[in-house]
Amino acid sequence: PAAIATNRPFHLPLIGRIKHPSSTMRSIIIIALGTLLCIPNGASSFAPSKHGCFRARSIRVNSSEESEADTTTVTIQSNPFLPLLSEGLRRTSIATNKATSDQIFASSPSLQRLRQQVKQLTKVAPSSLGEHAGNGLFATKNIKAGTIVGLYPAHALGYELVAPPTDDSDEMQDLSMFIAGSNEDELYFQANPHGNSPYLHATDQPLFQRQSLLSSLFDESKDEMKPPLYLDVNPNRNNELDGIWTSHYINDGASLLNTKVDGDSIEQYYVQSTKAKNCCHIPFGPSPILATITTKKVKKGEELFTSYGVVYWLGSVEDPDEADVAVMTEKLQEQIVESARDLQKAMESASTGYSNESSDLDQAFNNL
């Protein structure tokens, strides 16, 4: 980060890159939200790359503090981000796994209650949207607004970061990277790149206003802004998850699949998605944990829906370049800001209703 701030070269191994518009668009929107909602972040010390910069392959930091990607060996010491991401994955793995989750949720009465309540509120079943949507999450009883209904698991963590050019090149340096939590996860993400993942989610961004796993590497007083942090899920490990970690099953109530992406279809998508939405994912406790909280009353038997946003669905259109132009409209900006305001309201609701649980979860992670 110091090298980035001073325009000095900072080298990381290149592990391959996918040309996927939604990763770049995600960063554009994350940066824009801080400006549109007047969130004080300092000046941006990074920028999205031309084609997006999520690696087509994950790497894994193993017990010997080394990981391999193609023929290149990356030591922890060569990248200050890696030990922080690795530690975040280790703690999250303990919290999510059935065999070890008691180390977190048995640590305080408030977390015990939260776990018990959440597991009783929902069930996983085939989505009401049809076979193409896979499974969904359904209410097993009436749920009031402002209720946490699940936590979001993480089997990989990564950041999107582009640094200024070096003296030897005019091109921006793509320093983005993901790491996987296990050999099994690494193999899954090699076959299922993050840029195409239906589970990829920003877990730390300016709007969240919490300490990221990467915060210690940046000095905000010097206008160094930490890059967005993302998590991803390996669905092949669903049966290993403790029952509270179900947020990744939640679908969007609308989509842009099989639709020409233009101003009208985008507007219609947001109308339908907003109408169906009854929950959203928010930061909860320590980075990289996300919780899902209801934004309206949910009746017993109803499916829980959130809004993925038009950027997510861009990855499914046939002509990404054409769609990229289509979405950069004033209407899209208005919808993004409206969604961000909904997110802020949900965060405020959780900070009031679940302050003890959030604090205890943070403490439990620190004690691991």
LOZATOR-502532 format. One record per residue (C-alpha): residue in one letter; chain; z, y, x. Coordinates in pm, 1 decimal. Layout:
N
+------+-----+----------+----------+----------+
: type : mol :       pz :       py :       px :
+------+-----+----------+----------+----------+
:    A :   A :        Z :        Y :        X :
...
+------+-----+----------+----------+----------+
END
This chain:
368
+------+-----+----------+----------+----------+
: type : mol :       pz :       py :       px :
+------+-----+----------+----------+----------+
:    P :   A :      0.0 :      0.0 :      0.0 :
:    A :   A :     73.0 :    242.6 :    282.0 :
:    A :   A :   -269.6 :    168.0 :    425.2 :
:    I :   A :   -425.5 :    227.2 :     86.9 :
:    A :   A :   -248.8 :    559.2 :     44.0 :
:    T :   A :   -362.6 :    680.7 :    386.8 :
:    N :   A :   -717.2 :    539.3 :    368.3 :
:    R :   A :   -646.7 :    298.0 :    654.2 :
:    P :   A :   -807.2 :    -47.0 :    629.9 :
:    F :   A :   -594.5 :   -316.3 :    472.0 :
:    H :   A :   -758.3 :   -657.7 :    494.8 :
:    L :   A :   -716.8 :   -953.1 :    260.7 :
:    P :   A :   -926.5 :  -1269.0 :    250.1 :
:    L :   A :  -1210.9 :  -1265.1 :      1.2 :
:    I :   A :  -1193.3 :  -1563.1 :   -231.8 :
:    G :   A :  -1502.8 :  -1491.4 :   -438.5 :
:    R :   A :  -1549.5 :  -1257.2 :   -730.8 :
:    I :   A :  -1683.2 :  -1289.7 :  -1082.1 :
:    K :   A :  -1900.3 :  -1030.1 :  -1249.2 :
:    H :   A :  -1710.2 :   -986.3 :  -1571.8 :
:    P :   A :  -1701.1 :   -652.3 :  -1754.9 :
:    S :   A :  -1369.6 :   -695.4 :  -1929.4 :
:    S :   A :  -1156.2 :   -696.9 :  -1612.2 :
:    T :   A :  -1296.5 :   -361.5 :  -1505.5 :
:    M :   A :  -1265.1 :   -224.3 :  -1857.1 :
:    R :   A :   -904.3 :   -340.1 :  -1872.3 :
:    S :   A :   -818.2 :   -124.8 :  -1572.9 :
:    I :   A :  -1011.0 :    172.4 :  -1709.6 :
:    I :   A :   -813.3 :    150.6 :  -2032.5 :
:    I :   A :   -480.2 :     93.8 :  -1858.9 :
:    I :   A :   -537.7 :    403.9 :  -1644.4 :
:    A :   A :   -660.2 :    604.7 :  -1943.7 :
:    L :   A :   -359.5 :    521.3 :  -2158.5 :
:    G :   A :   -122.3 :    694.0 :  -1921.5 :
:    T :   A :   -329.5 :   1011.3 :  -1947.5 :
:    L :   A :   -394.8 :   1000.6 :  -2319.9 :
:    L :   A :    -28.8 :    938.7 :  -2403.0 :
:    C :   A :    106.0 :   1177.1 :  -2137.7 :
:    I :   A :    291.9 :    907.7 :  -1944.9 :
:    P :   A :    393.7 :   1037.5 :  -1599.8 :
:    N :   A :    251.0 :    793.8 :  -1344.5 :
:    G :   A :    149.1 :   1011.2 :  -1053.2 :
:    A :   A :   -206.7 :   1015.4 :   -923.5 :
:    S :   A :   -400.9 :    693.9 :   -917.2 :
:    S :   A :   -416.9 :    529.0 :   -574.6 :
:    F :   A :   -664.4 :    266.4 :   -690.7 :
:    A :   A :   -975.1 :    233.9 :   -902.4 :
:    P :   A :  -1153.3 :    -44.4 :  -1089.8 :
:    S :   A :  -1442.7 :   -206.0 :   -908.2 :
:    K :   A :  -1798.5 :   -202.4 :  -1029.9 :
:    H :   A :  -1799.3 :   -551.4 :  -1173.8 :
:    G :   A :  -1431.0 :   -624.3 :  -1217.3 :
:    C :   A :  -1229.9 :   -795.7 :   -950.7 :
:    F :   A :  -1052.5 :  -1103.8 :  -1073.1 :
:    R :   A :  -1101.3 :  -1386.3 :   -831.8 :
:    A :   A :  -1297.0 :  -1686.3 :   -944.7 :
:    R :   A :  -1035.8 :  -1896.6 :   -765.6 :
:    S :   A :   -659.8 :  -1881.9 :   -753.4 :
:    I :   A :   -462.6 :  -1958.8 :   -441.6 :
:    R :   A :   -121.3 :  -2116.3 :   -427.1 :
:    V :   A :    161.9 :  -2009.9 :   -199.4 :
:    N :   A :    333.3 :  -2336.0 :   -108.2 :
:    S :   A :    669.1 :  -2419.4 :     45.5 :
:    S :   A :    539.1 :  -2374.3 :    398.7 :
:    E :   A :    452.0 :  -2017.4 :    306.3 :
:    E :   A :     79.8 :  -2078.3 :    345.2 :
:    S :   A :   -205.2 :  -2121.7 :     99.9 :
:    E :   A :   -563.1 :  -2226.9 :    142.5 :
:    A :   A :   -872.5 :  -2083.5 :    -22.6 :
:    D :   A :  -1202.7 :  -2233.1 :     88.9 :
:    T :   A :  -1164.5 :  -2251.5 :    469.0 :
:    T :   A :   -945.8 :  -1942.8 :    501.1 :
:    T :   A :   -569.8 :  -1972.0 :    548.3 :
:    V :   A :   -360.4 :  -1686.1 :    413.6 :
:    T :   A :     -5.0 :  -1648.8 :    537.9 :
:    I :   A :    256.5 :  -1465.9 :    336.7 :
:    Q :   A :    304.0 :  -1222.8 :    623.4 :
:    S :   A :    -62.0 :  -1112.9 :    598.7 :
:    N :   A :    -19.0 :   -973.0 :    248.4 :
:    P :   A :    301.8 :   -799.1 :    131.3 :
:    F :   A :    216.2 :   -870.8 :   -232.5 :
:    L :   A :    227.7 :  -1248.6 :   -199.9 :
:    P :   A :    601.6 :  -1309.6 :   -150.7 :
:    L :   A :    679.0 :  -1087.1 :   -451.3 :
:    L :   A :    429.5 :  -1266.1 :   -674.8 :
:    S :   A :    546.5 :  -1603.3 :   -546.7 :
:    E :   A :    909.6 :  -1522.8 :   -621.0 :
:    G :   A :    818.6 :  -1396.9 :   -967.8 :
:    L :   A :    633.6 :  -1720.9 :  -1041.6 :
:    R :   A :    922.1 :  -1931.7 :   -912.0 :
:    R :   A :   1174.1 :  -1765.3 :  -1141.6 :
:    T :   A :    940.3 :  -1771.3 :  -1439.7 :
:    S :   A :    871.6 :  -2141.8 :  -1381.3 :
:    I :   A :   1243.4 :  -2216.9 :  -1394.4 :
:    A :   A :   1279.2 :  -2019.3 :  -1718.9 :
:    T :   A :    980.3 :  -2177.0 :  -1894.1 :
:    N :   A :   1025.5 :  -2542.6 :  -1802.1 :
:    K :   A :   1216.4 :  -2766.2 :  -2043.0 :
:    A :   A :   1403.3 :  -2932.7 :  -1758.1 :
:    T :   A :   1536.2 :  -2612.2 :  -1601.4 :
:    S :   A :   1532.3 :  -2342.7 :  -1872.6 :
:    D :   A :   1906.0 :  -2382.8 :  -1935.2 :
:    Q :   A :   1962.8 :  -2200.8 :  -1606.6 :
:    I :   A :   1840.5 :  -1891.0 :  -1789.5 :
:    F :   A :   1922.9 :  -1931.9 :  -2157.1 :
:    A :   A :   2266.3 :  -2087.7 :  -2115.7 :
:    S :   A :   2374.2 :  -1800.1 :  -1892.1 :
:    S :   A :   2493.5 :  -1576.8 :  -2177.1 :
:    P :   A :   2579.4 :  -1602.4 :  -2550.5 :
:    S :   A :   2309.3 :  -1348.5 :  -2639.0 :
:    L :   A :   2033.6 :  -1551.4 :  -2470.0 :
:    Q :   A :   2161.3 :  -1871.2 :  -2630.0 :
:    R :   A :   2134.3 :  -1707.5 :  -2973.1 :
:    L :   A :   1790.2 :  -1564.2 :  -2898.5 :
:    R :   A :   1654.9 :  -1899.8 :  -2791.8 :
:    Q :   A :   1796.7 :  -2077.5 :  -3096.4 :
:    Q :   A :   1674.6 :  -1813.1 :  -3340.6 :
:    V :   A :   1320.6 :  -1792.2 :  -3200.4 :
:    K :   A :   1272.9 :  -2170.7 :  -3200.8 :
:    Q :   A :   1367.2 :  -2178.8 :  -3569.5 :
:    L :   A :   1130.4 :  -1898.4 :  -3673.9 :
:    T :   A :    788.4 :  -2043.1 :  -3591.2 :
:    K :   A :    579.9 :  -2356.3 :  -3548.1 :
:    V :   A :    248.8 :  -2434.8 :  -3378.8 :
:    A :   A :    -29.0 :  -2563.0 :  -3607.4 :
:    P :   A :   -409.7 :  -2544.1 :  -3641.6 :
:    S :   A :   -510.1 :  -2181.9 :  -3695.9 :
:    S :   A :   -607.3 :  -2062.0 :  -4041.5 :
:    L :   A :   -912.7 :  -1900.2 :  -3877.8 :
:    G :   A :  -1084.2 :  -2235.7 :  -3832.3 :
:    E :   A :  -1147.7 :  -2494.1 :  -3561.9 :
:    H :   A :  -1298.6 :  -2238.1 :  -3321.1 :
:    A :   A :   -957.9 :  -2066.1 :  -3295.5 :
:    G :   A :   -765.7 :  -2380.1 :  -3198.1 :
:    N :   A :   -392.8 :  -2369.8 :  -3267.8 :
:    G :   A :   -198.8 :  -2073.6 :  -3398.6 :
:    L :   A :    164.1 :  -1974.0 :  -3449.8 :
:    F :   A :    307.6 :  -1974.7 :  -3803.8 :
:    A :   A :    627.5 :  -1842.2 :  -3961.5 :
:    T :   A :    860.2 :  -2115.8 :  -4085.8 :
:    K :   A :   1068.9 :  -1864.4 :  -4281.9 :
:    N :   A :   1046.3 :  -1500.9 :  -4388.7 :
:    I :   A :   1064.5 :  -1277.1 :  -4082.3 :
:    K :   A :   1149.6 :   -908.3 :  -4092.0 :
:    A :   A :    977.4 :   -643.0 :  -3882.7 :
:    G :   A :   1121.6 :   -588.9 :  -3535.1 :
:    T :   A :   1199.9 :   -958.7 :  -3473.9 :
:    I :   A :   1119.9 :  -1136.1 :  -3148.2 :
:    V :   A :    924.0 :  -1451.7 :  -3230.6 :
:    G :   A :    832.1 :  -1583.7 :  -2885.8 :
:    L :   A :    799.6 :  -1529.9 :  -2511.6 :
:    Y :   A :    476.1 :  -1544.2 :  -2308.9 :
:    P :   A :    460.8 :  -1809.2 :  -2032.4 :
:    A :   A :    298.9 :  -1751.5 :  -1692.9 :
:    H :   A :    142.6 :  -2009.3 :  -1462.5 :
:    A :   A :    -41.7 :  -1754.7 :  -1248.1 :
:    L :   A :     16.3 :  -1393.1 :  -1151.3 :
:    G :   A :   -226.3 :  -1145.7 :  -1004.5 :
:    Y :   A :   -314.4 :   -782.4 :   -956.7 :
:    E :   A :   -631.2 :   -577.5 :   -973.1 :
:    L :   A :   -660.1 :   -340.1 :   -680.1 :
:    V :   A :   -944.9 :   -157.8 :   -509.7 :
:    A :   A :   -887.2 :     50.9 :   -195.5 :
:    P :   A :  -1095.9 :    326.8 :    -33.4 :
:    P :   A :  -1379.5 :    227.6 :    202.4 :
:    T :   A :  -1310.9 :    154.5 :    567.5 :
:    D :   A :  -1482.4 :    330.8 :    857.5 :
:    D :   A :  -1723.5 :     35.3 :    881.4 :
:    S :   A :  -1844.0 :     38.9 :    522.9 :
:    D :   A :  -1916.0 :    275.1 :    234.5 :
:    E :   A :  -1810.0 :     21.8 :    -27.0 :
:    M :   A :  -1468.6 :     13.4 :   -192.5 :
:    Q :   A :  -1242.3 :   -269.3 :    -76.0 :
:    D :   A :  -1167.3 :   -524.1 :   -344.6 :
:    L :   A :   -812.1 :   -641.0 :   -268.0 :
:    S :   A :   -738.8 :   -809.6 :   -600.2 :
:    M :   A :   -585.3 :  -1155.2 :   -605.5 :
:    F :   A :   -419.4 :  -1418.6 :   -823.2 :
:    I :   A :   -179.1 :  -1689.4 :   -712.4 :
:    A :   A :   -107.4 :  -2007.6 :   -904.9 :
:    G :   A :    236.2 :  -2160.3 :   -947.4 :
:    S :   A :    151.6 :  -2521.2 :   -860.7 :
:    N :   A :   -125.6 :  -2748.1 :   -738.0 :
:    E :   A :   -196.7 :  -2846.0 :  -1098.0 :
:    D :   A :   -226.5 :  -2479.7 :  -1196.6 :
:    E :   A :   -449.7 :  -2404.1 :   -899.3 :
:    L :   A :   -694.1 :  -2677.7 :   -999.5 :
:    Y :   A :   -697.0 :  -2558.3 :  -1360.5 :
:    F :   A :   -768.3 :  -2196.5 :  -1271.2 :
:    Q :   A :  -1039.5 :  -2295.4 :  -1024.7 :
:    A :   A :  -1217.0 :  -2463.7 :  -1315.6 :
:    N :   A :  -1123.0 :  -2189.6 :  -1564.7 :
:    P :   A :  -1154.3 :  -1847.0 :  -1394.0 :
:    H :   A :   -912.6 :  -1574.4 :  -1496.5 :
:    G :   A :  -1188.4 :  -1337.4 :  -1599.6 :
:    N :   A :  -1287.3 :  -1579.3 :  -1876.1 :
:    S :   A :   -934.1 :  -1676.8 :  -1976.9 :
:    P :   A :   -824.7 :  -1640.2 :  -2340.7 :
:    Y :   A :   -464.9 :  -1609.9 :  -2218.0 :
:    L :   A :   -501.3 :  -1338.7 :  -1951.7 :
:    H :   A :   -263.3 :  -1053.0 :  -2030.7 :
:    A :   A :   -140.2 :   -738.4 :  -1856.1 :
:    T :   A :    230.9 :   -780.3 :  -1796.6 :
:    D :   A :    295.7 :   -455.7 :  -1607.2 :
:    Q :   A :     99.7 :   -135.2 :  -1658.1 :
:    P :   A :    187.7 :    236.9 :  -1680.7 :
:    L :   A :    245.7 :    224.1 :  -2055.7 :
:    F :   A :    522.1 :    -36.1 :  -2014.9 :
:    Q :   A :    731.3 :    192.5 :  -1792.5 :
:    R :   A :    933.6 :    -84.6 :  -1629.8 :
:    Q :   A :    978.3 :   -199.7 :  -1273.4 :
:    S :   A :    689.3 :   -424.0 :  -1172.7 :
:    L :   A :    724.6 :   -712.9 :   -931.0 :
:    L :   A :    524.1 :   -491.6 :   -696.2 :
:    S :   A :    724.6 :   -169.9 :   -744.0 :
:    S :   A :    915.3 :   -199.4 :   -416.1 :
:    L :   A :    589.5 :   -162.0 :   -220.4 :
:    F :   A :    498.5 :    175.4 :   -368.1 :
:    D :   A :    647.5 :    522.1 :   -337.6 :
:    E :   A :    581.6 :    709.4 :   -662.0 :
:    S :   A :    709.5 :   1030.6 :   -504.1 :
:    K :   A :    397.5 :   1014.4 :   -285.8 :
:    D :   A :    169.2 :    952.6 :   -583.9 :
:    E :   A :    128.7 :    585.3 :   -501.6 :
:    M :   A :     68.2 :    409.3 :   -831.8 :
:    K :   A :    121.1 :     33.8 :   -839.6 :
:    P :   A :   -173.6 :   -169.5 :   -967.0 :
:    P :   A :   -169.9 :   -345.0 :  -1305.0 :
:    L :   A :    -13.4 :   -690.1 :  -1292.0 :
:    Y :   A :   -157.1 :   -975.7 :  -1498.2 :
:    L :   A :    -38.0 :  -1321.0 :  -1600.3 :
:    D :   A :   -237.3 :  -1624.5 :  -1705.2 :
:    V :   A :   -150.2 :  -1953.7 :  -1875.0 :
:    N :   A :   -246.5 :  -2313.3 :  -1803.8 :
:    P :   A :   -261.4 :  -2470.3 :  -2153.2 :
:    N :   A :   -258.8 :  -2819.6 :  -2003.3 :
:    R :   A :    112.9 :  -2765.7 :  -1940.8 :
:    N :   A :    207.1 :  -2667.6 :  -2295.5 :
:    N :   A :    413.3 :  -2984.1 :  -2344.2 :
:    E :   A :    633.9 :  -2885.9 :  -2049.6 :
:    L :   A :    731.9 :  -2549.3 :  -2198.7 :
:    D :   A :   1070.0 :  -2476.8 :  -2351.7 :
:    G :   A :   1032.1 :  -2410.2 :  -2725.9 :
:    I :   A :   1077.5 :  -2032.5 :  -2699.8 :
:    W :   A :    758.6 :  -1987.8 :  -2489.1 :
:    T :   A :    495.7 :  -1983.7 :  -2765.1 :
:    S :   A :    341.2 :  -1633.7 :  -2759.3 :
:    H :   A :     14.7 :  -1754.5 :  -2604.6 :
:    Y :   A :    -66.7 :  -1942.7 :  -2927.4 :
:    I :   A :   -101.5 :  -1618.1 :  -3123.7 :
:    N :   A :   -458.6 :  -1537.4 :  -3227.2 :
:    D :   A :   -643.2 :  -1218.3 :  -3310.5 :
:    G :   A :   -718.2 :  -1189.3 :  -3682.3 :
:    A :   A :  -1070.6 :  -1058.0 :  -3608.3 :
:    S :   A :  -1332.2 :  -1093.6 :  -3336.4 :
:    L :   A :  -1669.7 :   -977.9 :  -3207.6 :
:    L :   A :  -1808.7 :  -1327.7 :  -3167.7 :
:    N :   A :  -2165.3 :  -1380.4 :  -3293.2 :
:    T :   A :  -2196.9 :  -1005.9 :  -3353.0 :
:    K :   A :  -2415.2 :   -737.8 :  -3200.9 :
:    V :   A :  -2173.3 :   -507.9 :  -3020.7 :
:    D :   A :  -2231.2 :   -149.4 :  -3127.1 :
:    G :   A :  -2031.4 :    137.4 :  -3269.6 :
:    D :   A :  -2030.1 :     -1.8 :  -3625.0 :
:    S :   A :  -1921.8 :   -353.1 :  -3527.6 :
:    I :   A :  -1647.9 :   -218.0 :  -3302.3 :
:    E :   A :  -1513.9 :      2.4 :  -3580.8 :
:    Q :   A :  -1521.8 :   -289.2 :  -3824.8 :
:    Y :   A :  -1345.4 :   -512.6 :  -3572.9 :
:    Y :   A :  -1058.7 :   -266.7 :  -3535.2 :
:    V :   A :  -1024.6 :   -226.1 :  -3912.7 :
:    Q :   A :   -999.6 :   -602.2 :  -3964.3 :
:    S :   A :   -782.8 :   -670.4 :  -3659.7 :
:    T :   A :   -538.6 :   -389.9 :  -3743.9 :
:    K :   A :   -510.5 :   -511.7 :  -4103.7 :
:    A :   A :   -431.9 :   -867.6 :  -3991.3 :
:    K :   A :   -197.2 :   -773.1 :  -3706.9 :
:    N :   A :    170.6 :   -841.1 :  -3770.3 :
:    C :   A :    304.8 :   -862.0 :  -3412.9 :
:    C :   A :    239.4 :   -748.5 :  -3056.0 :
:    H :   A :    331.5 :   -846.5 :  -2700.3 :
:    I :   A :    576.0 :   -617.5 :  -2519.3 :
:    P :   A :    759.2 :   -611.3 :  -2183.1 :
:    F :   A :   1101.0 :   -772.1 :  -2215.0 :
:    G :   A :   1365.5 :   -793.2 :  -1946.3 :
:    P :   A :   1238.2 :   -849.1 :  -1591.3 :
:    S :   A :    877.3 :   -844.4 :  -1476.4 :
:    P :   A :    663.1 :  -1043.3 :  -1555.8 :
:    I :   A :    825.5 :  -1146.9 :  -1886.0 :
:    L :   A :    657.5 :  -1053.8 :  -2214.6 :
:    A :   A :    801.7 :  -1104.0 :  -2561.4 :
:    T :   A :    626.2 :  -1096.3 :  -2897.5 :
:    I :   A :    783.3 :   -883.1 :  -3168.3 :
:    T :   A :    681.4 :   -849.9 :  -3532.4 :
:    T :   A :    544.6 :   -512.0 :  -3641.9 :
:    K :   A :    568.9 :   -582.0 :  -4015.4 :
:    K :   A :    726.1 :   -836.3 :  -4248.8 :
:    V :   A :    584.1 :  -1186.9 :  -4214.5 :
:    K :   A :    618.5 :  -1430.5 :  -4504.3 :
:    K :   A :    698.8 :  -1798.1 :  -4464.2 :
:    G :   A :    379.5 :  -1992.1 :  -4395.3 :
:    E :   A :    178.2 :  -1692.4 :  -4274.0 :
:    E :   A :      5.3 :  -1703.4 :  -3937.3 :
:    L :   A :    109.7 :  -1455.7 :  -3671.7 :
:    F :   A :   -173.0 :  -1231.5 :  -3552.0 :
:    T :   A :   -197.2 :   -968.2 :  -3282.8 :
:    S :   A :   -493.2 :   -755.2 :  -3171.9 :
:    Y :   A :   -663.9 :   -851.2 :  -2845.6 :
:    G :   A :   -872.4 :   -533.3 :  -2842.6 :
:    V :   A :  -1247.1 :   -493.8 :  -2808.8 :
:    V :   A :  -1230.7 :   -530.6 :  -2430.2 :
:    Y :   A :  -1118.0 :   -890.7 :  -2461.4 :
:    W :   A :  -1411.1 :   -982.6 :  -2682.6 :
:    L :   A :  -1664.4 :   -826.9 :  -2446.0 :
:    G :   A :  -1636.1 :  -1138.4 :  -2233.0 :
:    S :   A :  -1800.8 :  -1335.9 :  -2513.3 :
:    V :   A :  -2109.7 :  -1123.2 :  -2575.4 :
:    E :   A :  -2448.3 :  -1232.6 :  -2443.8 :
:    D :   A :  -2545.7 :   -902.4 :  -2277.6 :
:    P :   A :  -2238.0 :   -759.4 :  -2098.9 :
:    D :   A :  -2422.6 :   -458.2 :  -1957.0 :
:    E :   A :  -2541.4 :   -351.8 :  -2300.0 :
:    A :   A :  -2194.5 :   -403.7 :  -2448.3 :
:    D :   A :  -2035.2 :   -207.0 :  -2166.7 :
:    V :   A :  -2232.9 :     99.1 :  -2273.9 :
:    A :   A :  -2170.4 :     39.8 :  -2641.7 :
:    V :   A :  -1791.2 :     40.5 :  -2621.7 :
:    M :   A :  -1746.5 :    360.9 :  -2422.6 :
:    T :   A :  -1724.4 :    579.6 :  -2731.7 :
:    E :   A :  -1485.1 :    835.3 :  -2873.9 :
:    K :   A :  -1406.2 :    594.0 :  -3156.4 :
:    L :   A :  -1294.5 :    332.1 :  -2907.1 :
:    Q :   A :  -1065.6 :    583.4 :  -2737.5 :
:    E :   A :   -906.9 :    669.2 :  -3072.5 :
:    Q :   A :   -845.4 :    302.5 :  -3149.0 :
:    I :   A :   -701.0 :    239.9 :  -2803.1 :
:    V :   A :   -456.5 :    527.5 :  -2842.2 :
:    E :   A :   -356.7 :    408.3 :  -3190.2 :
:    S :   A :   -291.2 :     59.0 :  -3053.3 :
:    A :   A :    -88.5 :    205.9 :  -2767.5 :
:    R :   A :    126.4 :    401.9 :  -3010.4 :
:    D :   A :    192.7 :     83.6 :  -3208.5 :
:    L :   A :    295.2 :    -81.2 :  -2883.2 :
:    Q :   A :    532.6 :    205.6 :  -2802.1 :
:    K :   A :    697.2 :    173.5 :  -3144.1 :
:    A :   A :    744.4 :   -198.7 :  -3091.8 :
:    M :   A :    896.4 :   -138.8 :  -2748.5 :
:    E :   A :   1138.1 :    114.2 :  -2895.6 :
:    S :   A :   1234.6 :   -131.3 :  -3168.3 :
:    A :   A :   1309.3 :   -403.0 :  -2912.5 :
:    S :   A :   1508.6 :   -167.7 :  -2690.6 :
:    T :   A :   1736.4 :    -97.1 :  -2986.0 :
:    G :   A :   1759.8 :   -440.4 :  -3144.5 :
:    Y :   A :   1757.9 :   -656.7 :  -2830.6 :
:    S :   A :   1916.6 :   -442.1 :  -2559.1 :
:    N :   A :   2182.8 :   -702.1 :  -2472.3 :
:    E :   A :   1932.4 :   -986.7 :  -2457.4 :
:    S :   A :   1695.2 :   -788.4 :  -2238.0 :
:    S :   A :   1974.7 :   -688.8 :  -2000.0 :
:    D :   A :   2112.0 :  -1044.1 :  -1984.3 :
:    L :   A :   1766.8 :  -1188.0 :  -1916.2 :
:    D :   A :   1721.5 :   -941.9 :  -1630.7 :
:    Q :   A :   2058.8 :  -1040.6 :  -1487.0 :
:    A :   A :   1986.0 :  -1411.4 :  -1524.6 :
:    F :   A :   1659.6 :  -1374.3 :  -1328.6 :
:    N :   A :   1838.3 :  -1178.5 :  -1057.6 :
:    N :   A :   2095.0 :  -1458.1 :  -1024.8 :
:    L :   A :   1835.4 :  -1731.4 :   -964.8 :
+------+-----+----------+----------+----------+
END
